[in-house]
Amino acid sequence: MPANILIVEDEPAIQELLALNLTQAGHNPLRALSVEQAQLLIREALPDLIILDWMLPGMSGIEFARKLKSDELTKTIPIIMLTARGEEIDKVRGLEIGADDYVTKPFSPRELNARIKAVLRRRAPQMTDDPIEVKGLRLDPVTHRVTGNGDVLDLGPTEFRLLHYFMSNPERVHSRTQVLDRVWGDRVFVEDRTVDVHIRRLRLALANSGHEDLVQTVRGVGYRFSAH
């Protein structure tokens, strides 16, 4: 599943290189030359990850990262700091304020892609393209195919995203609100009961291979994907 990645970098050439690299890796790059532009984009839609330059005009990248991590709406967005600073103390500062990783210029596009994939795998595993398999149920984000014990299962696009989210976050209890935010997006206004409708559709599709019981209802709380 392609991730929406916000690049906050004031050097146009580096920003262009980053955007090209992300596009080739299958992601959707969003661009900002300053903190002000970044804030406008974040207000429109929350990105899945932010690549943030340390040295920016006006507010520094480190201050912006601190602000993002102290805000309830943005604190869970993973951040990779990008900077020419290579001293150990600066790396520690970046990680202490909540950045998830740190890449020093000049950087290798291959290394950056590996860092992005690692951060997304930890913080937003449903954004990676790694196949997931649980008890004979296999989901492949690249081919957009779900199989149960080797047989192809017919899932709609919303049910596919829902299953991808659940399989990427097993054994956790997810409220309807959390599912709506992660699968539909926090800027989309739909009723909580919409989740129930798509859960029923998902279970119906999974029933064809006997996997419907993997999606469990936790009364009064929400849903859980569990192999137990």
C-alpha positions as CSV (number, residue, x, y, z in Angstrom):
1,M,0.0,0.0,0.0
2,P,1.6,3.3,-1.0
3,A,2.4,5.7,1.8
4,N,1.8,9.4,1.7
5,I,5.2,10.8,2.7
6,L,5.7,14.5,3.5
7,I,9.1,15.9,2.5
8,V,10.0,19.1,4.5
9,E,13.2,20.3,2.8
10,D,14.1,23.9,1.8
11,E,16.7,22.9,-0.9
12,P,14.6,22.4,-4.2
13,A,17.2,20.0,-5.7
14,I,17.3,17.7,-2.7
15,Q,13.5,17.9,-2.4
16,E,13.2,16.9,-6.1
17,L,15.6,14.0,-5.6
18,L,13.7,12.8,-2.6
19,A,10.4,13.0,-4.4
20,L,11.7,11.1,-7.4
21,N,13.1,8.4,-5.1
22,L,9.9,8.0,-3.2
23,T,7.8,7.9,-6.4
24,Q,10.1,5.1,-7.8
25,A,9.7,3.2,-4.5
26,G,5.9,3.3,-5.0
27,H,5.0,6.0,-2.5
28,N,3.2,9.3,-2.8
29,P,5.5,12.3,-2.0
30,L,4.1,15.6,-0.7
31,R,6.4,18.6,-0.7
32,A,7.0,21.6,1.6
33,L,9.8,24.1,1.5
34,S,9.1,25.4,5.0
35,V,7.4,24.5,8.3
36,E,4.5,26.8,7.3
37,Q,3.9,25.0,4.1
38,A,4.2,21.6,6.0
39,Q,1.6,22.7,8.5
40,L,-0.9,23.6,5.8
41,L,-0.5,20.2,4.1
42,I,-0.8,18.4,7.5
43,R,-4.1,20.3,8.2
44,E,-5.4,19.0,4.8
45,A,-4.5,15.4,5.5
46,L,-2.2,13.6,7.9
47,P,0.8,12.0,6.1
48,D,1.9,8.4,7.0
49,L,5.5,9.6,7.5
50,I,7.5,12.8,7.5
51,I,11.0,13.3,6.2
52,L,12.2,16.4,8.0
53,D,15.3,18.5,7.3
54,W,17.1,19.8,10.4
55,M,17.9,23.2,9.0
56,L,14.9,25.1,7.8
57,P,14.0,28.8,7.4
58,G,12.0,30.2,10.3
59,M,11.3,27.3,12.7
60,S,14.0,24.6,12.7
61,G,13.3,21.0,11.9
62,I,14.1,19.9,15.4
63,E,11.6,22.5,16.9
64,F,8.9,21.4,14.4
65,A,9.5,17.8,15.3
66,R,9.1,18.6,19.0
67,K,5.8,20.5,18.2
68,L,4.5,17.5,16.2
69,K,5.2,15.1,18.9
70,S,3.5,17.2,21.5
71,D,0.3,17.5,19.5
72,E,-2.3,14.8,20.1
73,L,-3.3,14.8,16.4
74,T,0.3,14.4,15.0
75,K,2.3,12.7,17.7
76,T,2.0,9.2,16.2
77,I,3.3,10.3,12.7
78,P,6.8,8.7,12.3
79,I,9.6,11.2,11.5
80,I,12.9,10.6,9.8
81,M,15.3,13.6,10.4
82,L,17.5,14.5,7.4
83,T,20.5,16.7,8.0
84,A,24.1,17.5,7.2
85,R,24.9,17.3,10.9
86,G,26.7,14.1,11.7
87,E,27.8,14.6,15.3
88,E,26.6,12.1,17.8
89,I,25.1,14.7,20.1
90,D,22.8,16.0,17.3
91,K,21.6,12.4,16.5
92,V,20.8,12.0,20.2
93,R,18.8,15.3,20.3
94,G,16.8,14.2,17.3
95,L,15.9,10.8,18.7
96,E,15.2,12.3,22.2
97,I,12.4,14.6,20.9
98,G,10.7,11.6,19.3
99,A,12.2,11.2,15.8
100,D,12.1,7.6,14.6
101,D,15.4,7.6,12.6
102,Y,18.1,9.9,11.4
103,V,19.8,10.1,7.9
104,T,22.8,12.2,7.3
105,K,23.5,14.0,4.0
106,P,24.8,13.0,1.5
107,F,22.6,10.0,1.7
108,S,22.2,6.9,-0.5
109,P,18.7,6.6,-2.0
110,R,18.8,2.8,-1.3
111,E,19.7,3.5,2.3
112,L,16.9,6.0,2.7
113,N,14.4,3.6,1.2
114,A,15.5,0.9,3.6
115,R,15.1,3.3,6.6
116,I,11.7,4.3,5.4
117,K,10.6,0.7,5.0
118,A,12.0,-0.1,8.5
119,V,10.2,2.8,10.1
120,L,6.9,2.0,8.4
121,R,7.2,-1.7,9.3
122,R,7.5,-0.7,13.0
123,R,5.0,2.2,13.1
124,A,2.6,1.6,10.2
125,P,3.1,-2.0,9.0
126,Q,0.0,-1.8,6.7
127,M,2.0,0.7,4.6
128,T,4.7,-1.8,3.6
129,D,4.5,-4.2,0.6
130,D,5.5,-7.3,2.5
131,P,3.1,-10.3,2.2
132,I,1.5,-11.4,5.5
133,E,0.3,-14.9,6.2
134,V,-1.6,-16.2,9.3
135,K,-2.9,-19.8,9.5
136,G,-3.2,-20.3,5.8
137,L,-4.7,-16.8,5.1
138,R,-2.2,-14.8,2.9
139,L,-2.5,-11.2,1.9
140,D,-0.1,-9.8,-0.8
141,P,-0.2,-5.9,-1.0
142,V,1.8,-5.9,-4.3
143,T,-0.6,-8.1,-6.2
144,H,-3.6,-7.0,-4.1
145,R,-4.6,-10.6,-3.7
146,V,-5.9,-12.6,-0.7
147,T,-5.8,-16.4,-0.6
148,G,-7.2,-18.8,1.9
149,N,-5.4,-22.2,2.0
150,G,-4.3,-21.5,-1.6
151,D,-7.7,-20.4,-3.0
152,V,-8.2,-16.8,-4.1
153,L,-10.8,-14.9,-2.0
154,D,-12.9,-12.1,-3.5
155,L,-12.6,-9.0,-1.3
156,G,-13.7,-5.5,-2.1
157,P,-11.2,-2.6,-1.9
158,T,-12.4,-1.5,1.6
159,E,-12.4,-5.1,2.9
160,F,-8.9,-5.5,1.6
161,R,-7.6,-2.4,3.4
162,L,-9.5,-3.5,6.5
163,L,-7.9,-7.0,6.4
164,H,-4.5,-5.5,5.7
165,Y,-4.8,-3.3,8.8
166,F,-5.9,-6.1,11.0
167,M,-3.3,-8.6,9.8
168,S,-0.6,-5.9,10.2
169,N,-1.7,-5.3,13.8
170,P,-2.7,-8.7,15.2
171,E,-3.8,-9.5,18.8
172,R,-4.7,-5.8,19.5
173,V,-8.2,-4.6,20.2
174,H,-9.2,-1.8,17.8
175,S,-12.1,0.5,18.5
176,R,-14.4,1.5,15.7
177,T,-12.9,5.0,15.8
178,Q,-9.3,3.7,15.5
179,V,-10.4,1.5,12.5
180,L,-12.1,4.4,10.8
181,D,-9.0,6.6,11.3
182,R,-6.6,4.0,10.0
183,V,-8.6,2.4,7.1
184,W,-10.8,5.3,6.0
185,G,-8.6,8.2,7.1
186,D,-9.3,10.7,9.9
187,R,-10.5,13.4,7.4
188,V,-13.3,11.2,6.1
189,F,-16.6,11.5,7.9
190,V,-18.5,8.2,8.1
191,E,-20.4,6.7,10.9
192,D,-18.9,4.2,13.3
193,R,-21.5,1.6,12.3
194,T,-20.0,1.7,8.8
195,V,-17.1,-0.4,10.3
196,D,-19.6,-3.1,11.4
197,V,-21.0,-3.4,7.8
198,H,-17.6,-3.9,6.3
199,I,-16.6,-6.4,9.1
200,R,-19.6,-8.5,8.1
201,R,-18.6,-8.4,4.4
202,L,-15.0,-9.3,5.3
203,R,-16.1,-12.2,7.5
204,L,-18.4,-13.4,4.7
205,A,-15.5,-13.4,2.2
206,L,-13.2,-15.2,4.7
207,A,-15.9,-17.8,5.4
208,N,-15.1,-19.3,2.0
209,S,-11.8,-20.6,3.3
210,G,-12.9,-21.0,7.0
211,H,-11.0,-18.0,8.2
212,E,-13.9,-15.9,9.4
213,D,-13.2,-16.6,13.1
214,L,-9.9,-14.7,12.8
215,V,-11.8,-11.4,13.0
216,Q,-13.2,-11.4,16.5
217,T,-15.7,-9.0,18.2
218,V,-14.6,-7.7,21.6
219,R,-17.9,-6.7,23.2
220,G,-18.2,-3.0,24.1
221,V,-14.8,-2.2,22.7
222,G,-14.3,-3.1,19.0
223,Y,-12.5,-5.8,17.0
224,R,-9.4,-7.9,17.2
225,F,-7.6,-10.1,14.6
226,S,-6.3,-13.2,16.4
227,A,-5.1,-16.6,15.5
228,H,-5.8,-17.8,19.0
